[in-house]
Amino acid sequence: MASRRSGYLTCPMCDAEVPVDGDEKPGDEVFCPYCETPLSLKIVSDEEAYFEEDI
Ligand SMILES: [Zn+2]
């Protein structure tokens, strides 16, 4: 199955593009490589996901 979310998602804190490989699960936490904010992955739909600041 081709990944639907591979590519980049935008960091809500610094607007940097954070690379994702498409295998992340809802709630997965990653650290923005630029501002180092912990980000929690939110899945909206099969084709839409975003990061939310996880504090
Ligand atoms: Zn950031």
mmCIF file of the protein (N, C-alpha, C, O) and its ligand, coordinates in Angstrom:
data_MODEL
# 
_entry.id   MODEL 
# 
loop_
_entity.id 
_entity.type 
_entity.pdbx_number_of_molecules 
1 polymer     1 
2 non-polymer 1 
# 
_entity_poly.entity_id                      1 
_entity_poly.type                           'polypeptide(L)' 
_entity_poly.nstd_linkage                   no 
_entity_poly.nstd_monomer                   no 
_entity_poly.pdbx_seq_one_letter_code       MASRRSGYLTCPMCDAEVPVDGDEKPGDEVFCPYCETPLSLKIVSDEEAYFEEDI 
_entity_poly.pdbx_seq_one_letter_code_can   MASRRSGYLTCPMCDAEVPVDGDEKPGDEVFCPYCETPLSLKIVSDEEAYFEEDI 
_entity_poly.pdbx_strand_id                 A 
# 
loop_
_entity_poly_seq.entity_id 
_entity_poly_seq.num 
_entity_poly_seq.mon_id 
_entity_poly_seq.hetero 
1 1  MET n 
1 2  ALA n 
1 3  SER n 
1 4  ARG n 
1 5  ARG n 
1 6  SER n 
1 7  GLY n 
1 8  TYR n 
1 9  LEU n 
1 10 THR n 
1 11 CYS n 
1 12 PRO n 
1 13 MET n 
1 14 CYS n 
1 15 ASP n 
1 16 ALA n 
1 17 GLU n 
1 18 VAL n 
1 19 PRO n 
1 20 VAL n 
1 21 ASP n 
1 22 GLY n 
1 23 ASP n 
1 24 GLU n 
1 25 LYS n 
1 26 PRO n 
1 27 GLY n 
1 28 ASP n 
1 29 GLU n 
1 30 VAL n 
1 31 PHE n 
1 32 CYS n 
1 33 PRO n 
1 34 TYR n 
1 35 CYS n 
1 36 GLU n 
1 37 THR n 
1 38 PRO n 
1 39 LEU n 
1 40 SER n 
1 41 LEU n 
1 42 LYS n 
1 43 ILE n 
1 44 VAL n 
1 45 SER n 
1 46 ASP n 
1 47 GLU n 
1 48 GLU n 
1 49 ALA n 
1 50 TYR n 
1 51 PHE n 
1 52 GLU n 
1 53 GLU n 
1 54 ASP n 
1 55 ILE n 
# 
loop_
_struct_asym.id 
_struct_asym.entity_id 
A 1 
B 2 
# 
loop_
_chem_comp.id 
_chem_comp.type 
_chem_comp.mon_nstd_flag 
ALA 'L-peptide linking' y 
ARG 'L-peptide linking' y 
ASP 'L-peptide linking' y 
CYS 'L-peptide linking' y 
GLU 'L-peptide linking' y 
GLY 'peptide linking'   y 
ILE 'L-peptide linking' y 
LEU 'L-peptide linking' y 
LYS 'L-peptide linking' y 
MET 'L-peptide linking' y 
PHE 'L-peptide linking' y 
PRO 'L-peptide linking' y 
SER 'L-peptide linking' y 
THR 'L-peptide linking' y 
TYR 'L-peptide linking' y 
VAL 'L-peptide linking' y 
ZN  non-polymer         . 
# 
_pdbx_entity_nonpoly.entity_id   2 
_pdbx_entity_nonpoly.name        ? 
_pdbx_entity_nonpoly.comp_id     ZN 
# 
_pdbx_nonpoly_scheme.asym_id         B 
_pdbx_nonpoly_scheme.entity_id       2 
_pdbx_nonpoly_scheme.mon_id          ZN 
_pdbx_nonpoly_scheme.ndb_seq_num     1 
_pdbx_nonpoly_scheme.pdb_seq_num     101 
_pdbx_nonpoly_scheme.auth_seq_num    101 
_pdbx_nonpoly_scheme.pdb_mon_id      ZN 
_pdbx_nonpoly_scheme.auth_mon_id     ZN 
_pdbx_nonpoly_scheme.pdb_strand_id   A 
_pdbx_nonpoly_scheme.pdb_ins_code    . 
# 
loop_
_atom_site.group_PDB 
_atom_site.id 
_atom_site.type_symbol 
_atom_site.label_atom_id 
_atom_site.label_alt_id 
_atom_site.label_comp_id 
_atom_site.label_asym_id 
_atom_site.label_entity_id 
_atom_site.label_seq_id 
_atom_site.pdbx_PDB_ins_code 
_atom_site.Cartn_x 
_atom_site.Cartn_y 
_atom_site.Cartn_z 
_atom_site.occupancy 
_atom_site.B_iso_or_equiv 
_atom_site.pdbx_formal_charge 
_atom_site.auth_seq_id 
_atom_site.auth_comp_id 
_atom_site.auth_asym_id 
_atom_site.auth_atom_id 
_atom_site.pdbx_PDB_model_num 
ATOM   1   N  N  . MET A 1 1  ? 0.838  -1.191 0.000  1.00 0.00 ? 1   MET A N  1 
ATOM   2   C  CA . MET A 1 1  ? 0.000  0.000  0.000  1.00 0.00 ? 1   MET A CA 1 
ATOM   3   C  C  . MET A 1 1  ? 0.872  1.241  0.000  1.00 0.00 ? 1   MET A C  1 
ATOM   4   O  O  . MET A 1 1  ? 1.747  1.391  0.853  1.00 0.00 ? 1   MET A O  1 
ATOM   5   N  N  . ALA A 1 2  ? 0.649  2.084  -0.905 1.00 0.00 ? 2   ALA A N  1 
ATOM   6   C  CA . ALA A 1 2  ? 1.438  3.308  -0.967 1.00 0.00 ? 2   ALA A CA 1 
ATOM   7   C  C  . ALA A 1 2  ? 1.071  4.217  0.191  1.00 0.00 ? 2   ALA A C  1 
ATOM   8   O  O  . ALA A 1 2  ? -0.097 4.366  0.550  1.00 0.00 ? 2   ALA A O  1 
ATOM   9   N  N  . SER A 1 3  ? 2.064  4.797  0.742  1.00 0.00 ? 3   SER A N  1 
ATOM   10  C  CA . SER A 1 3  ? 1.800  5.704  1.854  1.00 0.00 ? 3   SER A CA 1 
ATOM   11  C  C  . SER A 1 3  ? 1.094  6.950  1.366  1.00 0.00 ? 3   SER A C  1 
ATOM   12  O  O  . SER A 1 3  ? 1.415  7.501  0.314  1.00 0.00 ? 3   SER A O  1 
ATOM   13  N  N  . ARG A 1 4  ? 0.144  7.371  2.140  1.00 0.00 ? 4   ARG A N  1 
ATOM   14  C  CA . ARG A 1 4  ? -0.633 8.543  1.758  1.00 0.00 ? 4   ARG A CA 1 
ATOM   15  C  C  . ARG A 1 4  ? -0.107 9.813  2.404  1.00 0.00 ? 4   ARG A C  1 
ATOM   16  O  O  . ARG A 1 4  ? -0.493 10.922 2.035  1.00 0.00 ? 4   ARG A O  1 
ATOM   17  N  N  . ARG A 1 5  ? 0.772  9.635  3.364  1.00 0.00 ? 5   ARG A N  1 
ATOM   18  C  CA . ARG A 1 5  ? 1.185  10.831 4.087  1.00 0.00 ? 5   ARG A CA 1 
ATOM   19  C  C  . ARG A 1 5  ? 2.696  11.021 4.053  1.00 0.00 ? 5   ARG A C  1 
ATOM   20  O  O  . ARG A 1 5  ? 3.241  11.831 4.803  1.00 0.00 ? 5   ARG A O  1 
ATOM   21  N  N  . SER A 1 6  ? 3.356  10.290 3.200  1.00 0.00 ? 6   SER A N  1 
ATOM   22  C  CA . SER A 1 6  ? 4.792  10.475 3.150  1.00 0.00 ? 6   SER A CA 1 
ATOM   23  C  C  . SER A 1 6  ? 5.109  11.877 2.638  1.00 0.00 ? 6   SER A C  1 
ATOM   24  O  O  . SER A 1 6  ? 4.363  12.461 1.853  1.00 0.00 ? 6   SER A O  1 
ATOM   25  N  N  . GLY A 1 7  ? 6.207  12.379 3.096  1.00 0.00 ? 7   GLY A N  1 
ATOM   26  C  CA . GLY A 1 7  ? 6.590  13.718 2.679  1.00 0.00 ? 7   GLY A CA 1 
ATOM   27  C  C  . GLY A 1 7  ? 6.878  14.579 3.889  1.00 0.00 ? 7   GLY A C  1 
ATOM   28  O  O  . GLY A 1 7  ? 7.719  14.247 4.724  1.00 0.00 ? 7   GLY A O  1 
ATOM   29  N  N  . TYR A 1 8  ? 6.176  15.673 3.969  1.00 0.00 ? 8   TYR A N  1 
ATOM   30  C  CA . TYR A 1 8  ? 6.445  16.613 5.039  1.00 0.00 ? 8   TYR A CA 1 
ATOM   31  C  C  . TYR A 1 8  ? 5.145  17.089 5.677  1.00 0.00 ? 8   TYR A C  1 
ATOM   32  O  O  . TYR A 1 8  ? 4.114  17.243 5.022  1.00 0.00 ? 8   TYR A O  1 
ATOM   33  N  N  . LEU A 1 9  ? 5.242  17.312 6.973  1.00 0.00 ? 9   LEU A N  1 
ATOM   34  C  CA . LEU A 1 9  ? 4.168  17.999 7.676  1.00 0.00 ? 9   LEU A CA 1 
ATOM   35  C  C  . LEU A 1 9  ? 4.779  19.240 8.314  1.00 0.00 ? 9   LEU A C  1 
ATOM   36  O  O  . LEU A 1 9  ? 5.979  19.298 8.583  1.00 0.00 ? 9   LEU A O  1 
ATOM   37  N  N  . THR A 1 10 ? 3.937  20.213 8.544  1.00 0.00 ? 10  THR A N  1 
ATOM   38  C  CA . THR A 1 10 ? 4.438  21.488 9.049  1.00 0.00 ? 10  THR A CA 1 
ATOM   39  C  C  . THR A 1 10 ? 4.443  21.520 10.571 1.00 0.00 ? 10  THR A C  1 
ATOM   40  O  O  . THR A 1 10 ? 3.466  21.151 11.223 1.00 0.00 ? 10  THR A O  1 
ATOM   41  N  N  . CYS A 1 11 ? 5.548  21.962 11.110 1.00 0.00 ? 11  CYS A N  1 
ATOM   42  C  CA . CYS A 1 11 ? 5.641  22.156 12.547 1.00 0.00 ? 11  CYS A CA 1 
ATOM   43  C  C  . CYS A 1 11 ? 4.768  23.339 12.944 1.00 0.00 ? 11  CYS A C  1 
ATOM   44  O  O  . CYS A 1 11 ? 4.890  24.412 12.353 1.00 0.00 ? 11  CYS A O  1 
ATOM   45  N  N  . PRO A 1 12 ? 3.887  23.171 13.935 1.00 0.00 ? 12  PRO A N  1 
ATOM   46  C  CA . PRO A 1 12 ? 2.997  24.271 14.322 1.00 0.00 ? 12  PRO A CA 1 
ATOM   47  C  C  . PRO A 1 12 ? 3.725  25.391 15.054 1.00 0.00 ? 12  PRO A C  1 
ATOM   48  O  O  . PRO A 1 12 ? 3.199  26.495 15.191 1.00 0.00 ? 12  PRO A O  1 
ATOM   49  N  N  . MET A 1 13 ? 4.910  25.110 15.514 1.00 0.00 ? 13  MET A N  1 
ATOM   50  C  CA . MET A 1 13 ? 5.631  26.117 16.291 1.00 0.00 ? 13  MET A CA 1 
ATOM   51  C  C  . MET A 1 13 ? 6.501  27.006 15.424 1.00 0.00 ? 13  MET A C  1 
ATOM   52  O  O  . MET A 1 13 ? 6.529  28.223 15.606 1.00 0.00 ? 13  MET A O  1 
ATOM   53  N  N  . CYS A 1 14 ? 7.204  26.409 14.491 1.00 0.00 ? 14  CYS A N  1 
ATOM   54  C  CA . CYS A 1 14 ? 8.174  27.190 13.725 1.00 0.00 ? 14  CYS A CA 1 
ATOM   55  C  C  . CYS A 1 14 ? 7.920  27.128 12.223 1.00 0.00 ? 14  CYS A C  1 
ATOM   56  O  O  . CYS A 1 14 ? 8.674  27.701 11.437 1.00 0.00 ? 14  CYS A O  1 
ATOM   57  N  N  . ASP A 1 15 ? 6.858  26.432 11.827 1.00 0.00 ? 15  ASP A N  1 
ATOM   58  C  CA . ASP A 1 15 ? 6.484  26.337 10.417 1.00 0.00 ? 15  ASP A CA 1 
ATOM   59  C  C  . ASP A 1 15 ? 7.518  25.624 9.565  1.00 0.00 ? 15  ASP A C  1 
ATOM   60  O  O  . ASP A 1 15 ? 7.471  25.693 8.337  1.00 0.00 ? 15  ASP A O  1 
ATOM   61  N  N  . ALA A 1 16 ? 8.446  24.942 10.207 1.00 0.00 ? 16  ALA A N  1 
ATOM   62  C  CA . ALA A 1 16 ? 9.403  24.153 9.443  1.00 0.00 ? 16  ALA A CA 1 
ATOM   63  C  C  . ALA A 1 16 ? 8.701  22.921 8.874  1.00 0.00 ? 16  ALA A C  1 
ATOM   64  O  O  . ALA A 1 16 ? 7.705  22.448 9.422  1.00 0.00 ? 16  ALA A O  1 
ATOM   65  N  N  . GLU A 1 17 ? 9.222  22.428 7.803  1.00 0.00 ? 17  GLU A N  1 
ATOM   66  C  CA . GLU A 1 17 ? 8.718  21.190 7.244  1.00 0.00 ? 17  GLU A CA 1 
ATOM   67  C  C  . GLU A 1 17 ? 9.418  20.025 7.936  1.00 0.00 ? 17  GLU A C  1 
ATOM   68  O  O  . GLU A 1 17 ? 10.642 19.901 7.888  1.00 0.00 ? 17  GLU A O  1 
ATOM   69  N  N  . VAL A 1 18 ? 8.630  19.185 8.571  1.00 0.00 ? 18  VAL A N  1 
ATOM   70  C  CA . VAL A 1 18 ? 9.178  18.046 9.306  1.00 0.00 ? 18  VAL A CA 1 
ATOM   71  C  C  . VAL A 1 18 ? 8.951  16.803 8.460  1.00 0.00 ? 18  VAL A C  1 
ATOM   72  O  O  . VAL A 1 18 ? 7.812  16.486 8.117  1.00 0.00 ? 18  VAL A O  1 
ATOM   73  N  N  . PRO A 1 19 ? 10.024 16.097 8.122  1.00 0.00 ? 19  PRO A N  1 
ATOM   74  C  CA . PRO A 1 19 ? 9.864  14.912 7.288  1.00 0.00 ? 19  PRO A CA 1 
ATOM   75  C  C  . PRO A 1 19 ? 9.147  13.791 8.017  1.00 0.00 ? 19  PRO A C  1 
ATOM   76  O  O  . PRO A 1 19 ? 9.425  13.520 9.185  1.00 0.00 ? 19  PRO A O  1 
ATOM   77  N  N  . VAL A 1 20 ? 8.235  13.151 7.329  1.00 0.00 ? 20  VAL A N  1 
ATOM   78  C  CA . VAL A 1 20 ? 7.553  11.969 7.857  1.00 0.00 ? 20  VAL A CA 1 
ATOM   79  C  C  . VAL A 1 20 ? 7.627  10.883 6.793  1.00 0.00 ? 20  VAL A C  1 
ATOM   80  O  O  . VAL A 1 20 ? 7.671  11.165 5.596  1.00 0.00 ? 20  VAL A O  1 
ATOM   81  N  N  . ASP A 1 21 ? 7.639  9.652  7.248  1.00 0.00 ? 21  ASP A N  1 
ATOM   82  C  CA . ASP A 1 21 ? 7.779  8.557  6.278  1.00 0.00 ? 21  ASP A CA 1 
ATOM   83  C  C  . ASP A 1 21 ? 6.450  7.883  5.973  1.00 0.00 ? 21  ASP A C  1 
ATOM   84  O  O  . ASP A 1 21 ? 6.389  6.974  5.146  1.00 0.00 ? 21  ASP A O  1 
ATOM   85  N  N  . GLY A 1 22 ? 5.391  8.321  6.635  1.00 0.00 ? 22  GLY A N  1 
ATOM   86  C  CA . GLY A 1 22 ? 4.076  7.766  6.339  1.00 0.00 ? 22  GLY A CA 1 
ATOM   87  C  C  . GLY A 1 22 ? 3.691  6.581  7.191  1.00 0.00 ? 22  GLY A C  1 
ATOM   88  O  O  . GLY A 1 22 ? 2.554  6.113  7.139  1.00 0.00 ? 22  GLY A O  1 
ATOM   89  N  N  . ASP A 1 23 ? 4.647  6.088  7.986  1.00 0.00 ? 23  ASP A N  1 
ATOM   90  C  CA . ASP A 1 23 ? 4.360  4.925  8.828  1.00 0.00 ? 23  ASP A CA 1 
ATOM   91  C  C  . ASP A 1 23 ? 3.961  5.322  10.243 1.00 0.00 ? 23  ASP A C  1 
ATOM   92  O  O  . ASP A 1 23 ? 3.696  4.469  11.089 1.00 0.00 ? 23  ASP A O  1 
ATOM   93  N  N  . GLU A 1 24 ? 3.921  6.620  10.486 1.00 0.00 ? 24  GLU A N  1 
ATOM   94  C  CA . GLU A 1 24 ? 3.573  7.063  11.830 1.00 0.00 ? 24  GLU A CA 1 
ATOM   95  C  C  . GLU A 1 24 ? 2.118  6.716  12.161 1.00 0.00 ? 24  GLU A C  1 
ATOM   96  O  O  . GLU A 1 24 ? 1.254  6.614  11.290 1.00 0.00 ? 24  GLU A O  1 
ATOM   97  N  N  . LYS A 1 25 ? 1.898  6.543  13.443 1.00 0.00 ? 25  LYS A N  1 
ATOM   98  C  CA . LYS A 1 25 ? 0.548  6.248  13.917 1.00 0.00 ? 25  LYS A CA 1 
ATOM   99  C  C  . LYS A 1 25 ? 0.006  7.458  14.673 1.00 0.00 ? 25  LYS A C  1 
ATOM   100 O  O  . LYS A 1 25 ? 0.778  8.287  15.153 1.00 0.00 ? 25  LYS A O  1 
ATOM   101 N  N  . PRO A 1 26 ? -1.303 7.560  14.780 1.00 0.00 ? 26  PRO A N  1 
ATOM   102 C  CA . PRO A 1 26 ? -1.873 8.680  15.542 1.00 0.00 ? 26  PRO A CA 1 
ATOM   103 C  C  . PRO A 1 26 ? -1.300 8.722  16.947 1.00 0.00 ? 26  PRO A C  1 
ATOM   104 O  O  . PRO A 1 26 ? -1.219 7.704  17.635 1.00 0.00 ? 26  PRO A O  1 
ATOM   105 N  N  . GLY A 1 27 ? -0.914 9.890  17.351 1.00 0.00 ? 27  GLY A N  1 
ATOM   106 C  CA . GLY A 1 27 ? -0.357 10.052 18.687 1.00 0.00 ? 27  GLY A CA 1 
ATOM   107 C  C  . GLY A 1 27 ? 1.130  9.848  18.759 1.00 0.00 ? 27  GLY A C  1 
ATOM   108 O  O  . GLY A 1 27 ? 1.739  10.094 19.801 1.00 0.00 ? 27  GLY A O  1 
ATOM   109 N  N  . ASP A 1 28 ? 1.731  9.404  17.678 1.00 0.00 ? 28  ASP A N  1 
ATOM   110 C  CA . ASP A 1 28 ? 3.183  9.262  17.675 1.00 0.00 ? 28  ASP A CA 1 
ATOM   111 C  C  . ASP A 1 28 ? 3.830  10.609 17.965 1.00 0.00 ? 28  ASP A C  1 
ATOM   112 O  O  . ASP A 1 28 ? 3.371  11.652 17.500 1.00 0.00 ? 28  ASP A O  1 
ATOM   113 N  N  . GLU A 1 29 ? 4.878  10.563 18.725 1.00 0.00 ? 29  GLU A N  1 
ATOM   114 C  CA . GLU A 1 29 ? 5.572  11.789 19.056 1.00 0.00 ? 29  GLU A CA 1 
ATOM   115 C  C  . GLU A 1 29 ? 6.899  11.848 18.321 1.00 0.00 ? 29  GLU A C  1 
ATOM   116 O  O  . GLU A 1 29 ? 7.686  10.902 18.325 1.00 0.00 ? 29  GLU A O  1 
ATOM   117 N  N  . VAL A 1 30 ? 7.116  12.980 17.697 1.00 0.00 ? 30  VAL A N  1 
ATOM   118 C  CA . VAL A 1 30 ? 8.406  13.229 17.073 1.00 0.00 ? 30  VAL A CA 1 
ATOM   119 C  C  . VAL A 1 30 ? 8.885  14.595 17.558 1.00 0.00 ? 30  VAL A C  1 
ATOM   120 O  O  . VAL A 1 30 ? 8.106  15.402 18.065 1.00 0.00 ? 30  VAL A O  1 
ATOM   121 N  N  . PHE A 1 31 ? 10.159 14.828 17.392 1.00 0.00 ? 31  PHE A N  1 
ATOM   122 C  CA . PHE A 1 31 ? 10.699 16.123 17.760 1.00 0.00 ? 31  PHE A CA 1 
ATOM   123 C  C  . PHE A 1 31 ? 11.022 16.898 16.496 1.00 0.00 ? 31  PHE A C  1 
ATOM   124 O  O  . PHE A 1 31 ? 11.686 16.403 15.586 1.00 0.00 ? 31  PHE A O  1 
ATOM   125 N  N  . CYS A 1 32 ? 10.534 18.123 16.469 1.00 0.00 ? 32  CYS A N  1 
ATOM   126 C  CA . CYS A 1 32 ? 10.874 18.977 15.339 1.00 0.00 ? 32  CYS A CA 1 
ATOM   127 C  C  . CYS A 1 32 ? 12.385 19.118 15.267 1.00 0.00 ? 32  CYS A C  1 
ATOM   128 O  O  . CYS A 1 32 ? 13.014 19.469 16.265 1.00 0.00 ? 32  CYS A O  1 
ATOM   129 N  N  . PRO A 1 33 ? 12.976 18.856 14.125 1.00 0.00 ? 33  PRO A N  1 
ATOM   130 C  CA . PRO A 1 33 ? 14.440 18.931 14.027 1.00 0.00 ? 33  PRO A CA 1 
ATOM   131 C  C  . PRO A 1 33 ? 14.965 20.357 14.098 1.00 0.00 ? 33  PRO A C  1 
ATOM   132 O  O  . PRO A 1 33 ? 16.171 20.575 14.214 1.00 0.00 ? 33  PRO A O  1 
ATOM   133 N  N  . TYR A 1 34 ? 14.067 21.321 14.029 1.00 0.00 ? 34  TYR A N  1 
ATOM   134 C  CA . TYR A 1 34 ? 14.502 22.715 14.014 1.00 0.00 ? 34  TYR A CA 1 
ATOM   135 C  C  . TYR A 1 34 ? 14.327 23.382 15.366 1.00 0.00 ? 34  TYR A C  1 
ATOM   136 O  O  . TYR A 1 34 ? 15.275 23.951 15.907 1.00 0.00 ? 34  TYR A O  1 
ATOM   137 N  N  . CYS A 1 35 ? 13.122 23.318 15.916 1.00 0.00 ? 35  CYS A N  1 
ATOM   138 C  CA . CYS A 1 35 ? 12.886 23.986 17.196 1.00 0.00 ? 35  CYS A CA 1 
ATOM   139 C  C  . CYS A 1 35 ? 12.830 22.994 18.355 1.00 0.00 ? 35  CYS A C  1 
ATOM   140 O  O  . CYS A 1 35 ? 12.713 23.396 19.512 1.00 0.00 ? 35  CYS A O  1 
ATOM   141 N  N  . GLU A 1 36 ? 12.914 21.692 18.044 1.00 0.00 ? 36  GLU A N  1 
ATOM   142 C  CA . GLU A 1 36 ? 12.971 20.639 19.042 1.00 0.00 ? 36  GLU A CA 1 
ATOM   143 C  C  . GLU A 1 36 ? 11.727 20.556 19.915 1.00 0.00 ? 36  GLU A C  1 
ATOM   144 O  O  . GLU A 1 36 ? 11.773 20.010 21.017 1.00 0.00 ? 36  GLU A O  1 
ATOM   145 N  N  . THR A 1 37 ? 10.633 21.089 19.430 1.00 0.00 ? 37  THR A N  1 
ATOM   146 C  CA . THR A 1 37 ? 9.372  20.943 20.139 1.00 0.00 ? 37  THR A CA 1 
ATOM   147 C  C  . THR A 1 37 ? 8.836  19.523 19.937 1.00 0.00 ? 37  THR A C  1 
ATOM   148 O  O  . THR A 1 37 ? 8.832  19.024 18.812 1.00 0.00 ? 37  THR A O  1 
ATOM   149 N  N  . PRO A 1 38 ? 8.384  18.866 21.013 1.00 0.00 ? 38  PRO A N  1 
ATOM   150 C  CA . PRO A 1 38 ? 7.728  17.572 20.818 1.00 0.00 ? 38  PRO A CA 1 
ATOM   151 C  C  . PRO A 1 38 ? 6.387  17.764 20.132 1.00 0.00 ? 38  PRO A C  1 
ATOM   152 O  O  . PRO A 1 38 ? 5.572  18.595 20.533 1.00 0.00 ? 38  PRO A O  1 
ATOM   153 N  N  . LEU A 1 39 ? 6.181  16.976 19.093 1.00 0.00 ? 39  LEU A N  1 
ATOM   154 C  CA . LEU A 1 39 ? 4.967  17.102 18.294 1.00 0.00 ? 39  LEU A CA 1 
ATOM   155 C  C  . LEU A 1 39 ? 4.223  15.777 18.295 1.00 0.00 ? 39  LEU A C  1 
ATOM   156 O  O  . LEU A 1 39 ? 4.819  14.708 18.155 1.00 0.00 ? 39  LEU A O  1 
ATOM   157 N  N  . SER A 1 40 ? 2.913  15.869 18.454 1.00 0.00 ? 40  SER A N  1 
ATOM   158 C  CA . SER A 1 40 ? 2.077  14.675 18.444 1.00 0.00 ? 40  SER A CA 1 
ATOM   159 C  C  . SER A 1 40 ? 1.329  14.614 17.121 1.00 0.00 ? 40  SER A C  1 
ATOM   160 O  O  . SER A 1 40 ? 0.740  15.602 16.682 1.00 0.00 ? 40  SER A O  1 
ATOM   161 N  N  . LEU A 1 41 ? 1.358  13.463 16.501 1.00 0.00 ? 41  LEU A N  1 
ATOM   162 C  CA . LEU A 1 41 ? 0.731  13.326 15.191 1.00 0.00 ? 41  LEU A CA 1 
ATOM   163 C  C  . LEU A 1 41 ? -0.779 13.145 15.339 1.00 0.00 ? 41  LEU A C  1 
ATOM   164 O  O  . LEU A 1 41 ? -1.255 12.302 16.099 1.00 0.00 ? 41  LEU A O  1 
ATOM   165 N  N  . LYS A 1 42 ? -1.506 13.954 14.596 1.00 0.00 ? 42  LYS A N  1 
ATOM   166 C  CA . LYS A 1 42 ? -2.960 13.840 14.560 1.00 0.00 ? 42  LYS A CA 1 
ATOM   167 C  C  . LYS A 1 42 ? -3.385 13.406 13.161 1.00 0.00 ? 42  LYS A C  1 
ATOM   168 O  O  . LYS A 1 42 ? -2.963 13.980 12.158 1.00 0.00 ? 42  LYS A O  1 
ATOM   169 N  N  . ILE A 1 43 ? -4.221 12.390 13.121 1.00 0.00 ? 43  ILE A N  1 
ATOM   170 C  CA . ILE A 1 43 ? -4.708 11.909 11.831 1.00 0.00 ? 43  ILE A CA 1 
ATOM   171 C  C  . ILE A 1 43 ? -6.127 12.425 11.628 1.00 0.00 ? 43  ILE A C  1 
ATOM   172 O  O  . ILE A 1 43 ? -7.022 12.142 12.424 1.00 0.00 ? 43  ILE A O  1 
ATOM   173 N  N  . VAL A 1 44 ? -6.321 13.175 10.567 1.00 0.00 ? 44  VAL A N  1 
ATOM   174 C  CA . VAL A 1 44 ? -7.636 13.736 10.275 1.00 0.00 ? 44  VAL A CA 1 
ATOM   175 C  C  . VAL A 1 44 ? -8.422 12.775 9.394  1.00 0.00 ? 44  VAL A C  1 
ATOM   176 O  O  . VAL A 1 44 ? -9.591 12.485 9.647  1.00 0.00 ? 44  VAL A O  1 
ATOM   177 N  N  . SER A 1 45 ? -7.763 12.296 8.372  1.00 0.00 ? 45  SER A N  1 
ATOM   178 C  CA . SER A 1 45 ? -8.398 11.376 7.438  1.00 0.00 ? 45  SER A CA 1 
ATOM   179 C  C  . SER A 1 45 ? -7.295 10.591 6.754  1.00 0.00 ? 45  SER A C  1 
ATOM   180 O  O  . SER A 1 45 ? -6.117 10.744 7.076  1.00 0.00 ? 45  SER A O  1 
ATOM   181 N  N  . ASP A 1 46 ? -7.683 9.758  5.818  1.00 0.00 ? 46  ASP A N  1 
ATOM   182 C  CA . ASP A 1 46 ? -6.679 8.975  5.114  1.00 0.00 ? 46  ASP A CA 1 
ATOM   183 C  C  . ASP A 1 46 ? -5.671 9.852  4.386  1.00 0.00 ? 46  ASP A C  1 
ATOM   184 O  O  . ASP A 1 46 ? -4.548 9.430  4.109  1.00 0.00 ? 46  ASP A O  1 
ATOM   185 N  N  . GLU A 1 47 ? -6.074 11.043 4.087  1.00 0.00 ? 47  GLU A N  1 
ATOM   186 C  CA . GLU A 1 47 ? -5.209 11.893 3.273  1.00 0.00 ? 47  GLU A CA 1 
ATOM   187 C  C  . GLU A 1 47 ? -4.744 13.144 3.989  1.00 0.00 ? 47  GLU A C  1 
ATOM   188 O  O  . GLU A 1 47 ? -4.074 13.991 3.399  1.00 0.00 ? 47  GLU A O  1 
ATOM   189 N  N  . GLU A 1 48 ? -5.097 13.263 5.258  1.00 0.00 ? 48  GLU A N  1 
ATOM   190 C  CA . GLU A 1 48 ? -4.721 14.472 5.949  1.00 0.00 ? 48  GLU A CA 1 
ATOM   191 C  C  . GLU A 1 48 ? -4.248 14.171 7.361  1.00 0.00 ? 48  GLU A C  1 
ATOM   192 O  O  . GLU A 1 48 ? -4.914 13.466 8.120  1.00 0.00 ? 48  GLU A O  1 
ATOM   193 N  N  . ALA A 1 49 ? -3.112 14.707 7.692  1.00 0.00 ? 49  ALA A N  1 
ATOM   194 C  CA . ALA A 1 49 ? -2.568 14.573 9.035  1.00 0.00 ? 49  ALA A CA 1 
ATOM   195 C  C  . ALA A 1 49 ? -1.792 15.835 9.346  1.00 0.00 ? 49  ALA A C  1 
ATOM   196 O  O  . ALA A 1 49 ? -1.377 16.573 8.453  1.00 0.00 ? 49  ALA A O  1 
ATOM   197 N  N  . TYR A 1 50 ? -1.610 16.061 10.621 1.00 0.00 ? 50  TYR A N  1 
ATOM   198 C  CA . TYR A 1 50 ? -0.850 17.261 11.002 1.00 0.00 ? 50  TYR A CA 1 
ATOM   199 C  C  . TYR A 1 50 ? -0.212 17.022 12.357 1.00 0.00 ? 50  TYR A C  1 
ATOM   200 O  O  . TYR A 1 50 ? -0.555 16.081 13.073 1.00 0.00 ? 50  TYR A O  1 
ATOM   201 N  N  . PHE A 1 51 ? 0.717  17.891 12.687 1.00 0.00 ? 51  PHE A N  1 
ATOM   202 C  CA . PHE A 1 51 ? 1.354  17.827 13.986 1.00 0.00 ? 51  PHE A CA 1 
ATOM   203 C  C  . PHE A 1 51 ? 0.746  18.856 14.920 1.00 0.00 ? 51  PHE A C  1 
ATOM   204 O  O  . PHE A 1 51 ? 0.400  19.969 14.524 1.00 0.00 ? 51  PHE A O  1 
ATOM   205 N  N  . GLU A 1 52 ? 0.627  18.444 16.174 1.00 0.00 ? 52  GLU A N  1 
ATOM   206 C  CA . GLU A 1 52 ? 0.151  19.358 17.205 1.00 0.00 ? 52  GLU A CA 1 
ATOM   207 C  C  . GLU A 1 52 ? 1.204  19.411 18.291 1.00 0.00 ? 52  GLU A C  1 
ATOM   208 O  O  . GLU A 1 52 ? 1.802  18.398 18.652 1.00 0.00 ? 52  GLU A O  1 
ATOM   209 N  N  . GLU A 1 53 ? 1.414  20.571 18.789 1.00 0.00 ? 53  GLU A N  1 
ATOM   210 C  CA . GLU A 1 53 ? 2.372  20.739 19.873 1.00 0.00 ? 53  GLU A CA 1 
ATOM   211 C  C  . GLU A 1 53 ? 1.982  19.823 21.025 1.00 0.00 ? 53  GLU A C  1 
ATOM   212 O  O  . GLU A 1 53 ? 0.835  19.822 21.470 1.00 0.00 ? 53  GLU A O  1 
ATOM   213 N  N  . ASP A 1 54 ? 2.932  19.056 21.495 1.00 0.00 ? 54  ASP A N  1 
ATOM   214 C  CA . ASP A 1 54 ? 2.645  18.070 22.535 1.00 0.00 ? 54  ASP A CA 1 
ATOM   215 C  C  . ASP A 1 54 ? 3.300  18.513 23.833 1.00 0.00 ? 54  ASP A C  1 
ATOM   216 O  O  . ASP A 1 54 ? 4.454  18.183 24.104 1.00 0.00 ? 54  ASP A O  1 
ATOM   217 N  N  . ILE A 1 55 ? 2.557  19.261 24.629 1.00 0.00 ? 55  ILE A N  1 
ATOM   218 C  CA . ILE A 1 55 ? 3.138  19.778 25.880 1.00 0.00 ? 55  ILE A CA 1 
ATOM   219 C  C  . ILE A 1 55 ? 2.318  19.300 27.072 1.00 0.00 ? 55  ILE A C  1 
ATOM   220 O  O  . ILE A 1 55 ? 2.641  19.626 28.214 1.00 0.00 ? 55  ILE A O  1 
HETATM 221 ZN ZN . ZN  B 2 .  ? 9.547  23.377 14.810 1.00 0.00 2 101 ZN  A ZN 1 
# 
